[in-house]
Amino acid sequence: MQLATHETLLDFGTQALFDPMGFENEQWMHLDSAGYDNASYGLRLRPIDVQKFGMLFLNNGCWSGQQLIWNEW
């Protein structure tokens, strides 16, 4: 992911999801030996922000009138 976007996974997630959804204090806790965010674990979120993912799913990827992820995804 980082090679394709030229930004960290956390930076991409912040732009694409976390900021538009009003997340606060998100952190990616683990990097691999090459310095990349480990996508399989390490994302630290507040419980209220995790709940927002559920709402995003229930709304078919739409948050506050903005389509953040594909409906089919």
C-alpha positions as CSV (number, residue, x, y, z in Angstrom):
1,M,0.0,0.0,0.0
2,Q,2.7,2.5,1.0
3,L,4.6,1.8,-2.2
4,A,1.5,2.6,-4.3
5,T,0.3,5.7,-2.5
6,H,3.6,7.1,-1.3
7,E,2.2,7.7,2.1
8,T,1.8,5.6,5.3
9,L,-1.3,3.5,5.8
10,L,-2.2,5.7,8.7
11,D,-1.9,8.8,6.6
12,F,-4.0,7.3,3.8
13,G,-6.6,6.1,6.4
14,T,-6.7,9.5,7.9
15,Q,-7.4,11.2,4.6
16,A,-9.9,8.6,3.3
17,L,-11.8,7.6,6.4
18,F,-10.7,8.9,9.8
19,D,-10.9,12.7,9.2
20,P,-14.2,12.6,7.2
21,M,-15.7,10.4,10.0
22,G,-14.5,12.6,12.8
23,F,-12.1,10.1,14.4
24,E,-9.9,11.4,17.2
25,N,-6.5,10.0,18.5
26,E,-6.1,7.2,16.0
27,Q,-2.7,5.5,16.0
28,W,-0.9,2.7,14.2
29,M,1.2,1.0,16.8
30,H,3.3,-1.5,14.9
31,L,5.8,-1.1,12.0
32,D,7.5,-4.0,10.2
33,S,11.3,-4.2,9.9
34,A,11.2,-2.1,6.7
35,G,9.3,0.7,8.5
36,Y,5.9,0.1,7.0
37,D,2.6,0.1,8.9
38,N,1.6,-3.5,9.6
39,A,-1.8,-3.8,8.1
40,S,-2.8,-6.9,9.9
41,Y,-2.8,-5.3,13.4
42,G,-1.8,-2.3,15.4
43,L,-4.6,0.2,14.7
44,R,-5.7,1.8,17.9
45,L,-9.1,3.6,18.0
46,R,-11.5,4.9,20.5
47,P,-14.6,2.6,21.0
48,I,-16.9,5.3,19.7
49,D,-14.8,5.5,16.5
50,V,-14.9,1.7,16.0
51,Q,-18.7,2.0,16.3
52,K,-18.6,4.5,13.4
53,F,-17.3,1.7,11.2
54,G,-20.4,-0.3,11.9
55,M,-22.6,2.7,11.0
56,L,-20.6,3.1,7.8
57,F,-21.3,-0.5,6.9
58,L,-25.0,-0.2,7.7
59,N,-25.1,2.9,5.5
60,N,-23.5,1.0,2.5
61,G,-20.3,3.0,2.7
62,C,-21.9,6.4,3.0
63,W,-21.1,8.8,5.9
64,S,-23.0,12.1,6.3
65,G,-24.0,12.1,2.6
66,Q,-20.5,11.3,1.4
67,Q,-19.7,7.9,-0.2
68,L,-16.4,6.9,1.5
69,I,-16.2,3.3,0.3
70,W,-17.9,1.5,-2.5
71,N,-21.3,0.2,-1.8
72,E,-20.3,-3.3,-3.0
73,W,-17.3,-3.4,-0.8
